[in-house]
Amino acid sequence: MHKDSRRREALLYHAKPTPGKIAVVPTKKYAQRDLSLAYSPGVAEPCLEIAKDVNNVYKYTSKGNLVAVISNGTAVLGLGDIGPEASKPVMEGKALLFKIFADIDVFDIEVDTKDVEAFIQTVKNIAPTFGGINLEDIKAPESFEIERRLVEELNIPVMHDDQHGTAIISAAALLNAVELAGKKMQEVKVVISGAGSAAIACANLYVSFGVKQENIVMFNSKGALRKDDPKISEEQRKYASDKGFPSLLEAMAGVDVFVGLSTGNIVTPDMLLGMAKNPIVFAMANPTPEINYDLAIKTRKDIIMATGRSDHPNQVNNVLGFPYIFRGALDVRATKINEEMKKAAVIALAELAKESVPEQVNIAYGETKLVFGKEYIIPKPFDPRLIAKVPPAVARAAMESGVALHPITDWEKYEEELLERLGSDNKMVRLLTNRAKTDPKRVVFAEADHLDVLKAAQIAHEEGIALPILLGNKELILELKEELGFDADVPIFDPKTKEEDKRRLKYGDIYWKSRNRRGISQLDAQKWMRERNYFAAMMVNEGDADAMVSGYSRSYPSTVKPLMQLIGKAPGITLIATANMMMTNRGPMFLSDTAINPNPTADELAKIALMTAKTARMFGMEPVIAMVSFSNFGSSSHESATKVREAVAYLHKYYPDLIVDGEIQTDFALNAEMLKAKFPFSKLAGKKVNTLIFPNLESANITYKLLKELYKVDSIGPIMLGMEKAVHIFQLGASVEEMVNMVAVAVVDAQEKEKRKKMSAK
């Protein structure tokens, strides 16, 4: 990405439409009567109850789900000591991660002091507000003393994630890597490059899992730590050596494990070649690892390697740890995050990597099947099982070690509650984008001379989601590219220019030959190829592109017409429909048909349900389908309800394994308790509905637009169902974000169609 463009985008992201990344949102109703309960006089009652028993604060306030992310800005990312105010964007970012991965609320606190005692007293004074404290970006060695004192002197969980996050994730990876290498923790020899807080925490945790302290050699920027060096801290002295190593090359000779927490490109192929059999290399410097991943695996075929990067296998990512560790600690009201809890998180992560991986995760990462092995020794950050696996392990450890004030008794119910928290964010969007990046496809942007469309193409290109092909007025596109700082060399076509005469005539002739017995003249066919949507569709048809997107500036019918004429339906499909994926607070919901069929028959409704189910599976979701109506299970004989009932009967008969039922009113479909109590016979009873099939176009279209505008629910769609090629249509006037999401859909659709084509060829 162009540096100025990236800088501008980052600043705009933080400034617009509201400055910052987090906000306080009410969790209770606030009508006039509610306000008298929320504040005076009603608020006095919970105050008095808390005054009687301070533990009631967890019952009547948000303390139990509130964490403080606290920093003094002395060691911010790779920026160093930039001060408390400058650290605030990072702390807000951490708050965002807590919320989206574990549904934990956060206040970020920036403390303006470098004095250890003053910092400690400040945190202690505000601690009653919080259920836990995450220390962040505080420089060593002060961070050691700050964390030690706060852990000892407060009765709520405290953890410095910079110290322990990397240690916990890398320890899980190390357990599995040592097992795969056929070695034992008690015997492995380790070199650690880096001697800061994270390196010390890693070494300490490795020792707790069996690595011998004397088998660890630690380097700082000046060389191996020596016991006779008066400048090293007491924490570092534990890993200082009596014998000096003049170089990292000599130190790595014959060792089993290299752990990098330092700087990029300091490890050479010769160093790797000198390591023991089946070497384990964790090159975690970011963004440039201590040795390039491709170079490392080329140098040693037997290497087991992890990095801090998402574009290589085995990413050591702190987000695998801190949200879930605090989640478990908060849920049992732990007074500390102790070593037992950290070790429990390590073991849970290590064990999760050995379990069968859900299809949703395989799909997200573009893998046929992730299996425990050299390229999969730790779970992926988007694995939905993390929230149900790590917090219970941490909570159990807190209970068993005696620091839990509110023990859990019903573990099955607790895990269900944890999984419910998954619906509070847009994980599906991240999964979708991540999957697109695994195999980006050539996508035609048919309206690239519109600024927002070009911006979407720029983001798709720079994020590695797609390989854009731009259609439109070339001169205007080049001007807009310069304005956006979009300096990548991507193909640009203007179907109306002489430059494209040859391609346009070729496309026109191909189209004419396919339609010349349907009233299409050769001249008309060639003339239509001057229109962008016809030209773009033919690019996809002829394999000059893998997918296309259009519709930003034109009505849906006018955009979809060329696609129906040129591309048509997939083999075996007799009906085209659309679905919108809505990112609701209960998780992704598919709504169909939102744009094509005004009044589908019972047969057509069944087909729409089947196509929507197939699309849901494409995104790694098992469809649970409610065929909605204004009536419930035969309570009306109106033709609109009857056709829904007939469609369900057909699906039950010919697709008995599909979880679908109806006709049913929407409130019953979405309220599991009401449904189970009133209609226990339904196939939906006890299930969480994630797909709604509507009886007609107006109900589906009105519903998705109502959700989108009234409740600001993000929408991806309408997603075309049943087309032979990956062609998708933007909503008229779609936002840049919506268009980027649709591009990801188009890429994933193209990936799926390519996969099916290869399978059918076999």
C-alpha positions in Angstrom: 0.0 0.0 0.0 1.2 3.5 -0.8 2.6 4.9 2.5 0.6 8.2 2.3 -2.6 6.4 1.4 -2.2 4.0 4.3 -1.5 6.8 6.7 -4.5 8.8 5.5 -6.7 5.7 5.7 -5.5 4.9 9.3 -6.2 8.5 10.4 -9.6 8.6 8.8 -10.5 5.3 10.4 -9.7 6.6 13.8 -11.3 10.0 13.2 -14.6 9.3 11.3 -17.5 9.1 11.8 -16.8 9.3 15.5 -13.3 9.8 17.0 -11.9 6.6 18.6 -12.9 2.9 18.5 -15.0 2.3 21.6 -18.1 3.8 23.2 -20.3 3.2 26.3 -23.7 1.7 25.3 -26.6 1.3 27.7 -27.6 -2.3 28.6 -31.0 -1.4 30.1 -34.1 0.3 28.9 -34.2 4.1 29.6 -37.8 5.3 29.2 -38.9 7.9 31.8 -39.9 5.2 34.4 -36.6 3.3 33.8 -34.6 6.5 34.5 -36.1 6.7 37.9 -34.8 3.2 38.5 -31.4 3.7 36.8 -30.7 6.9 38.9 -32.5 8.7 41.7 -34.4 7.4 43.6 -34.3 3.8 42.5 -30.5 3.5 42.4 -30.3 3.8 46.1 -31.5 0.3 46.6 -28.5 -1.5 44.9 -26.2 1.0 46.6 -27.5 -0.1 50.0 -27.2 -3.8 49.1 -23.6 -3.3 48.1 -22.9 -1.3 51.3 -24.2 -4.4 53.3 -22.0 -6.8 51.3 -19.4 -5.5 48.9 -19.7 -8.7 46.8 -23.1 -7.5 45.7 -21.3 -5.1 43.4 -21.0 -8.0 41.0 -24.7 -8.6 41.2 -25.9 -5.1 40.6 -23.2 -3.5 38.4 -21.1 -4.2 35.3 -17.9 -4.7 37.4 -17.9 -8.5 36.7 -17.5 -8.0 32.9 -15.4 -4.9 33.0 -11.6 -4.9 32.5 -9.2 -1.9 32.6 -6.5 -1.8 29.9 -3.9 0.4 31.6 -0.7 1.9 30.3 1.7 4.8 30.8 2.8 4.7 27.2 6.5 3.8 27.9 6.8 0.8 25.5 4.1 1.2 22.9 4.3 -1.5 20.2 7.4 -0.7 18.1 7.0 3.0 18.9 8.7 3.1 22.3 8.1 5.8 24.9 5.6 8.0 23.2 3.6 9.0 26.3 0.1 8.2 27.7 -2.0 10.2 25.2 -0.2 8.7 22.2 -0.8 5.3 23.6 -4.5 5.7 23.7 -5.3 4.4 20.2 -3.4 1.2 21.0 -5.3 0.8 24.3 -8.6 1.4 22.5 -7.6 -1.3 20.0 -6.9 -3.7 22.8 -10.3 -2.9 24.2 -11.8 -3.7 20.8 -10.1 -7.2 20.8 -11.4 -7.9 24.3 -14.9 -7.2 23.1 -15.0 -8.9 19.8 -13.2 -12.1 20.9 -14.6 -12.6 24.4 -17.4 -10.1 24.9 -15.6 -8.3 27.7 -16.2 -4.6 28.2 -13.2 -2.3 28.7 -12.3 1.1 29.9 -8.9 2.1 28.7 -6.8 4.1 31.3 -3.7 6.1 30.4 -1.7 7.1 33.4 0.7 10.1 33.2 3.6 8.9 35.3 6.8 6.9 35.0 7.2 6.6 38.7 6.6 2.9 39.7 5.1 3.7 43.1 2.8 6.4 41.7 1.6 4.1 38.9 0.9 1.3 41.4 -1.1 3.6 43.7 -3.1 5.0 40.8 -4.2 1.6 39.7 -4.9 0.5 43.2 -7.1 3.6 43.8 -9.3 2.9 40.7 -9.4 -0.9 41.0 -12.8 -1.0 42.7 -14.3 -0.1 39.3 -13.1 -3.2 37.6 -13.4 -6.9 37.6 -9.8 -7.3 36.1 -6.8 -5.3 35.0 -4.8 -5.8 31.8 -1.5 -3.9 32.0 -0.2 -2.9 28.6 2.9 -1.4 27.0 4.9 -0.6 30.1 8.6 -0.8 29.7 10.8 -3.3 31.5 12.1 -3.7 34.1 9.5 -1.4 35.8 6.7 -3.6 34.4 8.0 -6.6 36.5 7.7 -4.7 39.7 4.4 -3.1 38.8 2.7 -6.4 37.9 4.2 -8.2 41.0 3.0 -5.6 43.4 -0.5 -5.3 41.9 -1.0 -9.1 41.8 0.0 -9.2 45.5 -2.0 -6.2 46.6 -5.3 -6.4 44.7 -8.0 -9.0 44.9 -8.9 -9.0 41.2 -7.1 -10.6 38.2 -4.1 -8.6 37.0 -2.0 -9.6 34.0 0.6 -7.8 31.9 -0.2 -9.2 28.5 3.1 -8.1 26.9 4.9 -10.4 29.4 2.6 -13.3 29.5 0.5 -13.4 26.3 3.4 -14.5 24.0 4.6 -16.8 26.7 1.3 -18.6 27.0 0.7 -19.0 23.2 4.3 -20.0 22.4 4.4 -22.4 25.3 1.4 -24.2 23.8 3.2 -24.3 20.5 6.3 -25.6 22.2 4.6 -28.5 23.9 3.2 -29.7 20.6 6.4 -29.0 18.6 8.5 -30.9 21.1 6.1 -33.8 20.9 6.2 -33.8 17.1 10.0 -33.6 17.1 10.1 -36.8 19.3 11.8 -35.0 22.1 11.2 -34.2 25.8 10.8 -30.9 27.5 13.3 -31.9 30.2 16.0 -32.5 27.6 15.6 -29.7 25.0 18.2 -27.0 24.8 16.9 -23.5 24.1 18.3 -20.2 22.8 16.2 -17.1 23.3 17.0 -14.0 21.3 15.7 -11.1 23.3 15.8 -10.4 27.0 12.8 -8.2 27.6 9.7 -8.8 29.6 8.2 -11.2 27.0 11.4 -13.2 26.8 11.7 -13.6 30.6 8.0 -14.6 30.8 8.5 -17.2 28.0 11.6 -18.7 29.7 9.8 -18.8 33.1 6.8 -20.6 31.6 8.9 -23.0 29.6 10.7 -23.9 32.8 7.4 -24.6 34.6 6.6 -27.1 31.8 9.9 -29.0 32.3 12.6 -27.1 30.4 15.7 -27.0 32.6 16.8 -23.5 33.5 20.4 -24.4 32.8 19.4 -25.4 29.2 18.3 -21.9 28.3 20.7 -19.4 26.9 19.4 -15.8 26.5 20.7 -13.0 24.3 20.2 -9.3 24.4 21.4 -6.8 21.8 24.9 -7.0 23.2 25.2 -10.8 23.2 24.6 -13.7 25.6 23.6 -12.6 29.1 26.5 -13.2 31.5 26.2 -13.6 35.3 29.2 -11.2 35.8 27.4 -8.4 34.0 26.2 -5.9 36.7 23.8 -4.2 34.2 21.4 -7.0 33.8 18.2 -7.3 36.0 17.5 -10.0 38.6 14.9 -11.5 36.3 17.5 -11.8 33.5 20.2 -13.1 35.8 18.4 -16.4 36.1 19.1 -17.1 32.4 22.6 -15.6 32.3 25.5 -18.0 31.5 28.8 -18.6 33.2 30.3 -19.2 29.8 30.2 -16.6 27.1 29.1 -17.2 23.5 30.8 -14.8 21.1 28.0 -15.2 18.6 24.5 -16.4 18.1 25.9 -18.9 15.5 28.0 -20.6 18.2 25.2 -20.6 20.7 22.7 -22.3 18.3 25.0 -25.1 17.5 23.3 -28.3 18.5 20.3 -26.7 20.2 16.8 -28.0 19.8 14.8 -24.7 20.1 15.3 -21.1 19.0 12.9 -18.5 20.3 13.1 -15.1 18.7 11.7 -12.0 20.4 14.1 -9.5 19.1 14.6 -8.1 15.5 14.3 -9.3 11.9 16.8 -11.2 9.8 19.4 -12.0 12.6 19.3 -15.8 12.0 21.1 -17.1 9.0 20.8 -20.4 7.2 24.1 -21.5 8.7 22.7 -21.1 12.2 19.7 -23.3 11.3 22.0 -25.9 9.7 23.9 -26.1 13.0 20.8 -26.9 15.1 19.9 -30.4 16.2 17.6 -32.8 14.3 14.0 -31.6 13.9 14.8 -28.0 15.0 12.0 -25.9 16.5 12.2 -22.2 15.5 9.8 -19.6 16.8 10.8 -16.4 14.9 8.3 -14.0 16.4 9.7 -10.6 15.6 7.1 -8.6 13.7 6.6 -7.7 11.0 10.0 -9.2 9.9 10.8 -12.5 11.6 14.4 -13.3 12.8 14.6 -15.5 9.6 12.3 -15.5 6.6 9.8 -18.4 6.8 10.4 -19.6 3.2 14.1 -19.4 3.6 13.9 -21.4 6.9 11.8 -24.2 5.5 14.0 -24.4 2.4 17.1 -24.6 4.6 15.8 -27.3 6.9 13.1 -29.7 5.6 12.8 -31.1 9.2 12.1 -27.7 10.8 9.0 -27.0 12.9 8.5 -23.2 12.7 6.2 -20.5 14.0 6.1 -16.8 13.5 4.1 -13.8 14.6 2.7 -13.3 11.1 -0.7 -14.3 9.8 0.5 -15.2 6.3 2.5 -18.2 7.6 1.5 -21.4 9.4 1.6 -21.4 13.2 1.0 -17.7 14.1 1.8 -16.9 17.7 -0.9 -14.4 18.2 -1.7 -13.0 21.7 -5.4 -12.9 20.8 -5.5 -16.6 21.3 -4.9 -16.0 25.0 -5.7 -12.8 26.8 -9.5 -12.4 25.9 -10.2 -16.0 27.0 -8.0 -16.0 30.1 -9.7 -12.9 31.4 -13.1 -14.4 30.4 -12.5 -17.5 32.5 -11.1 -15.4 35.4 -14.0 -13.0 35.4 -16.6 -15.7 35.3 -15.4 -17.3 38.5 -14.5 -13.9 40.1 -10.9 -15.0 40.4 -8.8 -12.8 42.8 -5.7 -13.5 40.6 -4.5 -14.8 37.4 -2.0 -17.3 38.8 0.5 -19.7 37.3 -2.0 -22.5 37.4 -4.4 -20.5 35.3 -1.8 -19.6 32.8 -0.7 -23.2 32.5 -4.3 -24.3 32.1 -4.6 -21.9 29.2 -1.4 -23.4 27.6 -2.6 -26.9 27.9 -6.1 -26.0 26.6 -4.6 -24.4 23.5 -2.2 -27.3 22.9 -4.9 -29.8 23.2 -7.3 -27.9 20.9 -4.7 -28.1 18.1 -4.9 -31.9 18.3 -8.7 -32.0 18.0 -10.6 -32.4 14.7 -10.9 -28.9 13.1 -14.4 -27.7 12.3 -15.2 -27.2 8.6 -15.8 -23.5 9.3 -12.1 -23.1 10.2 -10.8 -25.1 7.3 -13.0 -22.9 5.0 -11.8 -19.7 6.6 -8.2 -20.5 6.0 -8.6 -22.1 2.6 -7.5 -25.5 3.8 -8.8 -28.8 2.7 -8.2 -30.2 6.1 -6.1 -28.7 8.9 -4.5 -31.6 10.9 -2.2 -31.6 13.9 1.3 -31.5 12.5 4.3 -29.4 11.7 2.2 -26.7 10.0 -0.6 -26.8 12.6 0.7 -26.8 16.2 -1.5 -24.1 17.6 -5.1 -23.2 16.9 -6.1 -20.5 14.4 -7.2 -17.1 15.8 -10.6 -17.4 14.1 -11.4 -20.9 15.6 -14.8 -20.5 17.2 -14.0 -23.3 19.7 -11.5 -21.1 21.6 -14.1 -19.4 23.7 -15.6 -22.7 24.8 -12.2 -24.4 25.4 -9.9 -21.9 27.1 -12.1 -20.0 29.6 -13.5 -23.2 31.2 -9.9 -24.5 31.6 -8.8 -21.2 33.2 -11.9 -21.1 35.4 -11.3 -24.7 36.6 -7.7 -23.9 37.4 -8.8 -20.9 39.4 -11.3 -23.0 41.4 -8.8 -25.8 42.0 -6.1 -23.3 43.1 -8.4 -21.6 45.5 -8.6 -18.2 43.9 -12.2 -18.4 42.6 -14.9 -16.6 44.7 -17.8 -17.7 42.5 -17.3 -21.3 41.4 -19.1 -22.7 38.4 -21.3 -25.8 39.0 -23.0 -26.4 35.6 -20.2 -26.6 33.1 -22.5 -27.5 30.2 -24.6 -24.4 30.8 -21.4 -22.3 31.1 -20.1 -23.5 27.7 -23.5 -22.7 26.1 -23.3 -19.2 27.6 -19.8 -18.8 26.2 -20.8 -19.9 22.7 -23.7 -17.4 22.8 -21.2 -14.6 23.2 -19.8 -15.5 19.7 -22.8 -13.7 18.2 -21.7 -10.2 19.5 -19.3 -9.4 16.6 -18.6 -9.7 13.0 -16.4 -12.8 13.1 -18.0 -14.1 9.9 -16.7 -11.0 8.0 -13.2 -11.7 9.2 -13.5 -15.4 8.3 -14.9 -14.5 4.9 -12.1 -12.0 4.2 -9.4 -14.4 5.5 -10.6 -17.2 3.2 -10.6 -14.9 0.2 -7.0 -14.0 0.9 -5.9 -17.6 0.8 -6.5 -17.7 -3.0 -7.4 -14.2 -4.4 -9.2 -14.2 -7.8 -9.4 -11.8 -10.7 -12.5 -9.6 -10.1 -13.9 -7.2 -12.6 -15.1 -3.9 -11.1 -17.6 -2.8 -13.8 -18.0 0.8 -12.4 -14.4 1.6 -11.5 -14.7 5.3 -12.5 -16.8 5.9 -9.4 -14.6 7.0 -6.5 -16.1 4.6 -3.9 -16.0 1.6 -6.2 -12.3 2.4 -7.0 -11.7 2.7 -3.2 -13.2 -0.7 -2.7 -11.0 -2.1 -5.5 -7.9 -0.5 -3.8 -8.7 -2.0 -0.4 -9.4 -5.4 -2.0 -6.0 -5.2 -3.8 -4.0 -3.9 -0.9 -5.5 -6.4 1.6 -4.9 -9.3 -0.8 -8.6 -10.1 -1.1 -8.8 -9.9 -4.9 -6.9 -9.0 -8.1 -8.9 -6.1 -9.5 -9.7 -5.5 -13.1 -11.0 -2.0 -13.6 -13.7 -1.1 -16.2 -14.7 2.5 -17.0 -13.3 5.8 -18.4 -9.6 5.1 -18.3 -8.6 8.8 -18.0 -11.0 9.3 -15.1 -9.9 6.1 -13.4 -6.2 7.2 -13.6 -7.1 10.6 -12.1 -9.1 9.0 -9.2 -6.3 6.5 -8.6 -3.8 9.3 -8.2 -6.3 11.1 -5.8 -6.5 7.9 -3.7 -2.8 7.1 -3.8 -3.7 3.8 -5.5 -0.4 3.3 -7.3 -0.6 -0.4 -8.0 -0.4 -1.4 -11.7 -3.8 -3.1 -12.3 -5.5 -3.7 -15.6 -7.9 -1.0 -16.8 -10.3 -1.5 -19.7 -12.8 1.0 -21.3 -15.2 -1.0 -23.5 -16.2 2.1 -25.5 -12.7 2.9 -26.8 -11.0 1.8 -30.0 -8.3 0.3 -27.9 -10.8 -2.5 -27.0 -12.3 -2.9 -30.5 -10.7 -6.3 -31.0 -11.8 -7.7 -27.7 -15.3 -6.2 -28.0 -15.8 -7.6 -31.4 -14.6 -11.0 -30.2 -17.0 -11.0 -27.2 -19.9 -9.8 -29.5 -19.4 -12.6 -31.9 -19.3 -15.2 -29.2 -22.5 -13.8 -27.7 -24.2 -13.7 -31.1 -23.3 -17.3 -31.9 -24.9 -18.4 -28.6 -28.1 -16.3 -29.1 -28.5 -15.9 -32.9 -31.6 -18.2 -32.9 -33.2 -16.0 -30.2 -33.6 -12.8 -32.2 -30.1 -11.4 -31.5 -28.3 -9.8 -34.5 -24.6 -9.8 -34.8 -24.6 -6.0 -34.8 -26.7 -5.8 -31.7 -24.5 -8.3 -29.9 -21.4 -6.2 -30.7 -23.1 -3.0 -29.7 -24.1 -4.4 -26.3 -20.4 -5.2 -25.6 -19.9 -1.4 -25.4 -21.9 -1.6 -22.1 -19.7 -2.4 -19.1 -21.9 -5.1 -17.5 -22.1 -7.0 -20.8 -18.4 -6.6 -21.3 -17.6 -7.6 -17.7 -19.9 -10.6 -17.9 -18.2 -11.8 -21.1 -14.8 -11.4 -19.5 -15.9 -13.9 -16.8 -17.6 -16.2 -19.3 -14.4 -16.4 -21.4 -12.0 -16.9 -18.5 -10.4 -13.5 -18.8 -11.6 -12.9 -15.2 -12.9 -15.1 -12.4 -15.7 -12.9 -11.0 -17.4 -9.6 -11.5 -19.1 -7.0 -9.3 -21.4 -4.2 -10.3 -24.6 -2.3 -9.4 -23.3 0.6 -7.4 -24.7 3.3 -9.7 -27.6 1.4 -11.4 -30.8 -0.2 -10.3 -30.8 -3.9 -9.5 -32.9 -5.0 -12.5 -30.8 -3.2 -15.0 -27.6 -4.7 -13.6 -28.9 -8.2 -13.3 -30.4 -8.4 -16.8 -27.1 -8.7 -18.7 -25.9 -11.4 -16.3 -29.0 -13.5 -16.8 -28.7 -13.1 -20.6 -24.9 -13.9 -20.8 -24.1 -16.2 -18.0 -27.3 -17.9 -16.8 -27.9 -20.6 -14.3 -25.5 -23.2 -13.0 -26.0 -26.8 -14.2 -29.1 -28.4 -12.7 -30.4 -25.0 -11.4 -33.8 -23.8 -12.7 -34.1 -20.7 -10.5 -32.0 -17.7 -9.6 -32.4 -16.1 -6.2 -30.5 -13.9 -3.7 -29.7 -14.0 0.0 -28.4 -11.4 2.4 -26.2 -12.3 5.2 -27.0 -10.1 8.2 -24.5 -9.6 11.0 -26.9 -9.6 13.9 -26.1 -9.6 17.6 -27.1 -13.3 17.7 -24.7 -14.2 14.9 -24.9 -14.2 11.1 -28.4 -14.7 9.7 -29.2 -15.6 6.1 -32.4 -14.0 4.6 -33.8 -15.2 1.2 -35.0 -14.2 -1.4 -34.2 -10.5 -1.1 -34.1 -9.3 -4.7 -35.3 -11.6 -7.5 -38.5 -13.5 -7.2 -41.6 -11.5 -6.4 -44.0 -14.3 -5.4 -42.3 -17.7 -5.5 -44.4 -20.9 -5.6 -44.0 -23.7 -3.1 -41.6 -25.5 -5.5 -39.6 -22.3 -5.9 -39.5 -21.7 -2.1 -38.0 -25.1 -1.6 -35.4 -24.5 -4.2 -34.5 -21.1 -2.6 -34.2 -22.9 0.7 -31.8 -25.5 -0.7 -29.7 -22.9 -2.5 -29.5 -20.8 0.7 -28.5 -23.8 2.7 -25.7 -24.5 0.2 -24.5 -20.9 0.5 -24.5 -21.1 4.3 -22.3 -24.2 4.2 -20.0 -22.4 1.8 -19.4 -20.0 4.7 -18.9 -22.9 7.1 -22.3 -22.7 8.8 -24.7 -25.6 9.2 -28.0 -24.1 8.1 -31.0 -24.2 10.5 -33.8 -22.9 8.4 -37.2 -21.4 9.4 -39.7 -21.0 6.5 -41.4 -17.9 7.9 -45.0 -16.7 7.4 -47.7 -14.9 9.3 -49.1 -18.2 10.6 -47.8 -21.2 12.6 -48.0 -24.8 11.5 -51.3 -24.7 9.7 -53.1 -22.0 11.7 -54.1 -20.3 8.4 -55.4 -21.7 5.1 -54.4 -18.5 3.2 -52.5 -19.3 0.0 -49.4 -17.5 1.2 -49.2 -19.7 4.3 -50.2 -22.8 2.4 -47.4 -22.6 -0.1 -44.8 -22.3 2.7 -46.3 -25.4 4.3 -46.1 -27.3 1.0 -42.5 -26.3 0.5 -41.6 -27.6 4.0 -43.4 -30.8 3.3 -41.4 -31.3 0.1 -38.1 -30.6 1.9 -39.0 -33.0 4.8 -39.8 -35.7 2.3 -36.8 -35.4 -0.1 -34.2 -33.8 2.2 -34.9 -35.3 5.6 -31.4 -34.4 7.0 -31.9 -30.7 6.3 -32.9 -28.9 9.5 -35.9 -26.9 8.3 -39.4 -26.3 9.4 -42.4 -24.0 9.1 -44.6 -22.3 8.3 -43.7 -20.3 11.4 -43.9 -16.8 12.6 -40.6 -15.0 12.9 -40.8 -14.3 16.7 -41.2 -18.0 17.4 -38.5 -18.9 14.9 -36.0 -16.6 16.7 -37.1 -17.2 20.3 -35.9 -20.7 21.2 -37.7 -20.9 24.5 -41.1 -19.8 23.0 -40.6 -22.3 20.1 -39.7 -25.2 22.4 -42.6 -24.5 24.8 -45.3 -24.0 22.1 -44.1 -26.3 19.3 -41.9 -29.1 20.8 -42.6 -31.3 17.8 -40.8 -28.9 15.4 -37.4 -29.8 13.9 -36.3 -26.4 15.0 -37.0 -27.0 18.7 -33.8 -26.7 20.7 -32.0 -25.3 17.7 -30.7 -21.8 17.0 -32.2 -20.6 13.7 -29.7 -18.9 11.4 -31.6 -18.8 8.1 -35.0 -17.3 7.2 -36.8 -18.1 4.0 -39.6 -15.5 3.3 -42.8 -16.2 1.4 -42.3 -13.3 -1.0 -39.9 -10.7 -2.2 -41.5 -7.7 -0.4 -41.3 -9.3 3.0 -37.7 -10.4 2.6 -36.5 -7.1 1.1 -38.4 -4.9 3.6 -37.0 -7.0 6.5 -33.3 -6.9 5.6 -33.5 -3.1 4.8 -35.4 -2.5 8.1 -32.7 -4.3 10.1 -30.0 -2.5 8.2 -31.3 1.0 8.7 -33.0 0.9 12.1 -30.5 -1.3 13.9 -27.3 -0.6 11.9 -27.0 -4.3 11.2 -24.2 -4.9 8.7 -25.4 -6.6 5.5 -23.5 -8.7 3.0 -25.5 -9.1 -0.2 -27.7 -9.6 -2.0 -25.6 -12.7 -2.7 -26.5 -14.3 -6.1 -27.6 -17.9 -5.8 -27.7 -20.4 -8.7 -25.5 -18.5 -11.2 -23.0 -20.5 -13.3 -20.2 -17.9 -12.7 -19.2 -15.8 -9.7 -21.1 -12.6 -10.5 -22.5 -10.4 -7.7 -24.4 -7.1 -7.5 -23.8 -4.3 -5.1 -26.7 -2.5 -3.5 -27.4 0.8 -5.2 -25.2 3.3 -3.4 -23.4 0.7 -1.3 -20.8 1.8 1.2 -17.1 1.1 0.5 -17.1 -1.5 3.3 -20.2 -3.2 1.9 -18.5 -3.4 -1.5 -15.3 -4.9 -0.1 -17.4 -7.5 1.7 -19.2 -8.4 -1.6 -15.8 -8.6 -3.4 -14.8 -11.2 -0.7 -18.0 -13.1 -1.4 -17.3 -13.0 -5.1 -13.8 -14.4 -4.5 -15.0 -17.2 -2.2 -17.8 -18.0 -4.7 -15.2 -18.2 -7.5 -13.0 -20.4 -5.3 -15.9 -22.8 -4.7 -16.9 -22.9 -8.4 -13.3 -23.7 -9.4 -13.1 -26.4 -6.8 -16.4 -28.0 -8.0 -15.2 -27.8 -11.7 -12.0 -29.6 -10.8 -14.0 -32.3 -8.9 -16.4 -32.8 -11.7 -13.5 -33.1 -14.2 -12.2 -36.0 -12.2 
